[in-house]
Amino acid sequence: MNDSTHISTDEPVLRSRHPFVETAEMFFRNHSAVVALVVLVTIVIAAIVGPFFYPTDPFEMVWAPFSPPGAEGFLLGTDYLGRDMLSGLLHGGRVSIAIGLAAALMSVFIGITVGALAGFYRGWIEEVLMRITEFFQVLPTLLFSMVLVALFGASLPMITFAIGIVSWTAVARITRAEFLRIRELEYVTASRSSGATNAKLIFSVILPNALPPIIVQAALMVGSAILFEAGLSFLGLSDPNVASWGQIIGSNRPYILDASYTVTIPGVAIFVTVLAISLVGDGLNDALNPKLRQR
Amino acid sequence: MQDTIHHIAPDNSADAILLSVRNLTVELTTRDGVVPVIDNMSFDLKTGGNISFVGESGCGKSMTALALMGLLPQPAGRIASGQILFNNEDLAQASDARLREIRGNDISMIFQEPMTSLNPVYTIGEQIAEVLRRHRNLDRAEATAKAIELLDAVHIPSPASRINDYPHQLSGGQRQRVMIAIALACEPKILIADEPTTALDVTVQAQIFDLLTELQEKTGTAIVLITHDMGAVARMSQDIIVMYAGRKAEQGTVAQVIRQPAHPYTHGLIAAVPHLLPTITEERPELLEIPGIVPPLSQFGQNRCLFASRCNYATEQCRQQRPEEISRENQHITACWHTDSLS
């Protein structure tokens, strides 16, 4: 018998903290993640409330074209049509972040469903679902989304769908791997032996234990969805009626040499946002992964 | 643990047969083909009775437990033939829905590893209440109140505050107590204990056995103990089944089997138990081991004595033909060709 690894006294263990509190503590010990979180929250708040305090329509011509930042009371200047860059940044941020969140949410939803069913039921269900996952994985993602948007029109829901449908495979594979691991653990057999249904096992026994890596992946996916949207917009595949960071870069692209700030400002906004999301995701990974915790 | 033999469970209950396993054969599909991991197993369990399964790892003890619960590994395992009659209902034929009703309610199980058999993301109170809400349709408040009672019954101190603890805040022994509370929450007729103390310290082992005995006296639950600890068997059970390579090697009362083992395998298992002596002397009784290992799954089910390769008494007959189960006096059953030359 190998007893050395077990706590074996019947003394009450005094440490009594919710796992959530422990994770939060770990997260806040990671300085770069905390700074990133502050930056991210600032950006999100600016995108949500900014347009209320700065209601200038981002499509309205308010001043002479190509006014550099700071000129005539326009903090970030105007673009090639004389539209207010600051307004574009605030209104566009709202759209970019919303698309990022919605697309990530969609891929998490599809990914968890596919991965959970495959990992839990195994057998032919797993075969079929994983072949479908592989199909989507080998698809050239940008090309496929472009085709979807080009065919069905560049509306916000369609762009969100096009991004979501090509990015769920990673979540599906992570979820499946976690389910394969967890379904063999004793507490799952124990739940089964007390009469739990399959639905109960999937959603309230295995899934909560599988969540940490999925949460990390979801956080990173918001970042990559924002980048993806920017890429599509840059190629002209954006909703022409709505400003987004990528769309501003795309429309100002021809003047990149004459008025570089028109491209640089939304570019920096994307860069900072995605970087902040990545760092927060990294911090979450460290905080949620008990193996890394011990380092 | 003591060598003396206790008869603990109440014998006052009517001798009604609660569970009757008839010629159960369980097949497992492996890379080498289909093998019978349980081969023609029969036994009876009385209401409130005790029975122990012993044998080395890989003898099919745990598989027997899983078969009783309808939890054979899917899709590899299946019941090939035989019956599991529980209150005259054949569980081998029961639907999944029916089995789910029975599990945790009429038959429940505790496991070897208390460290991993509780779900780490829920409090222990939630996990006990969950079973009560599932089978007893209690609401949240009632279930929580019952959970506190149960924690008290398994002697967890200050249960009202401990229900909000997570499993990682408990010691191994306490977790096994919680597992027992979950298993006994719905007052099942049968509790299957699959090596319940293997992962625990010796002192804690004794406490857990005491607890099981105490709760059995209170609730009248029959206990199926699966173990390789002969001391635990002597302490907990009246009846014992020795399993080898998926087959019953010997069956009888604990007194019969331990005093007069009728199968060379049982003989070897008993000789391999160390005896604790009051003083350390020069000449200690020699600790015997059984040479060799349990045969690989691929050899299970062959028509010969599967223990022959490790047996001093083996003859040509043993290698040619599977020994029949012979009943000696007082239902002491053994499956050995040479049982007479043993004692």
Interface residues (C-beta under 8 A of the other chain):
Chain A: M1 D3 H6 I7 S8 T9 D10 E11 P12 V13 R15 S16 H18 P19 R122 G123 L185 E186 Y187 T189 A190 S191 R192 S193 S194 G195 A196 T197 V205 P208 N209
Chain B: M69 L71 Q74 P75 R100 E101 I102 R103 G104 N105 S108 M109 F111 Q112 E113 M115 T116 S117 L118 N119 P120 V121 Y122 E130 V131 R134 H135 P157 R162 D165 Y166 H168 Q169 L170 S171 G172 G173 Q174 M179 I182 A183 T198 A199 L200 D201 V204 Q207
